[in-house]
Amino acid sequence: MAETKILVPLDGSELAERALSEAFTLGKALNAEVILLQVVPVADDVIRQGANAIWIDEQWQARKDRALQYLTGIRNRPEWKGVATRIAVEMGNPAETILDFCQQQGVDRIVMATHGRTGMSRWVLGSVAEKVLRAADRTVVLIRAGIKNAGV
């Protein structure tokens, strides 16, 4: 039987990190591999810094390096030592990239935080979590932002 894989999409925010406690608990209970993923949105154009132009591939590499450093910091936290953890950085539309990554990597569960918006603001703003929940063909565990978790 294949090892269970749990995906935790993170964007670098404290809000997104609220999903870590649940992912850690599931990872331990299921003896699963937890994959920490950060999706870097596609750069729109060239950024000018003084006389120098930074092209899209340079922006991607710089953003990727920052994301890898961030995810490595989480993976190296002492409390994560008991769980098999892998990190990944992808570029693209966050919801679509998360779903594609799950398909390609054989992810069994997605654990992610949501802003917990309700009513009109939810419909107008939408959210990555909402899009993933609606389109995913696997278990999605949403951690509501308003609920404090024991930050692992």
C-alpha positions in Angstrom: 0.0 0.0 0.0 1.3 3.4 -0.9 2.2 5.9 1.8 -0.5 8.5 2.6 0.4 12.0 1.5 -1.0 15.2 3.0 -0.6 18.5 1.3 -0.4 21.8 3.2 -0.5 24.9 1.0 1.2 27.8 2.6 1.5 31.4 1.5 3.9 32.7 4.2 1.1 34.1 6.3 0.3 33.4 9.9 -3.2 32.6 8.8 -2.1 29.8 6.4 0.2 28.4 9.2 -2.9 27.7 11.3 -3.3 24.5 9.2 0.1 23.2 10.4 -1.2 21.8 13.7 -3.9 19.8 12.1 -1.5 18.5 9.4 1.0 17.5 12.0 -1.6 15.6 14.0 -2.9 13.8 10.9 0.7 13.1 9.7 1.6 11.5 13.0 -1.7 9.5 13.3 -1.6 8.2 9.7 2.2 7.8 9.5 1.9 10.1 6.4 4.2 12.2 4.5 3.4 15.9 4.8 4.2 18.1 1.8 4.5 21.8 2.5 3.8 23.7 -0.7 4.1 27.3 -1.6 2.6 28.5 -4.9 4.3 31.6 -6.3 2.0 33.6 -8.5 3.2 34.3 -12.0 5.0 37.6 -12.3 3.1 40.1 -14.5 6.0 41.8 -16.1 9.5 43.2 -15.7 10.2 45.0 -12.5 12.5 48.0 -12.8 15.0 48.6 -10.1 16.9 51.8 -10.9 18.7 51.3 -14.3 18.4 47.5 -14.0 15.5 45.4 -15.2 14.7 42.1 -13.5 13.2 39.7 -15.9 10.5 37.2 -15.1 12.9 34.2 -14.8 15.0 36.2 -12.3 11.9 37.2 -10.3 10.8 33.5 -10.3 14.2 32.4 -9.0 14.2 35.1 -6.3 10.7 34.2 -5.2 11.4 30.5 -5.3 14.5 31.0 -3.1 12.5 32.9 -0.5 9.7 30.3 -0.5 12.2 27.5 -0.1 13.9 29.2 2.8 10.5 29.8 4.5 9.3 26.2 4.0 12.7 24.8 5.1 12.3 26.9 8.3 9.0 25.2 9.0 10.2 21.7 8.2 13.2 22.2 10.5 11.1 23.2 13.5 11.8 20.7 16.4 8.2 19.6 16.6 8.2 18.3 13.0 11.0 15.8 13.6 8.5 12.9 14.1 6.8 13.4 10.7 8.1 12.7 7.2 8.1 16.2 5.6 8.9 17.4 2.1 8.8 20.9 0.7 7.9 22.1 -2.8 7.5 25.4 -4.6 5.5 25.8 -7.8 4.6 28.8 -10.0 1.1 29.5 -11.2 -2.5 30.3 -10.1 -2.7 29.1 -6.5 -5.9 27.1 -6.6 -5.2 25.5 -10.0 -1.6 24.8 -9.1 -2.6 23.1 -5.8 -5.1 20.9 -7.6 -2.6 20.0 -10.3 0.1 19.3 -7.8 -2.2 16.9 -5.9 -3.0 15.0 -9.1 0.7 14.7 -10.1 2.0 13.8 -6.6 -0.8 11.4 -5.6 -1.8 13.5 -2.6 -4.6 11.9 -0.5 -5.6 14.9 1.7 -5.3 18.7 1.6 -5.1 20.6 4.9 -5.4 24.4 4.5 -6.6 27.5 6.3 -9.4 29.7 5.2 -10.2 33.3 6.0 -13.6 32.2 7.2 -15.5 34.9 5.3 -19.2 34.6 5.0 -22.0 36.1 3.0 -21.4 38.7 0.3 -17.7 39.2 0.9 -17.1 35.4 0.3 -18.9 35.5 -3.0 -17.3 38.7 -4.2 -13.7 38.0 -3.1 -13.7 34.2 -3.5 -10.8 32.4 -2.0 -8.2 29.8 -2.9 -9.6 27.5 -0.2 -13.1 27.8 -1.6 -11.9 27.0 -5.2 -9.8 24.0 -4.0 -12.7 22.7 -1.9 -15.1 22.9 -4.8 -12.8 21.4 -7.4 -10.9 18.8 -5.4 -11.5 15.1 -5.9 -9.9 14.2 -2.6 -10.5 15.0 1.1 -10.0 18.7 2.0 -9.7 19.7 5.6 -10.3 23.5 6.1 -9.1 25.2 9.2 -11.1 28.3 9.9 -9.0 31.4 10.5 -11.0 32.6 13.6 -10.1 29.4 15.5 -6.9 29.4 17.4 -4.8 26.3 16.9 -1.9 25.1 19.0 0.6 26.5 16.4 2.9 23.6 15.6 
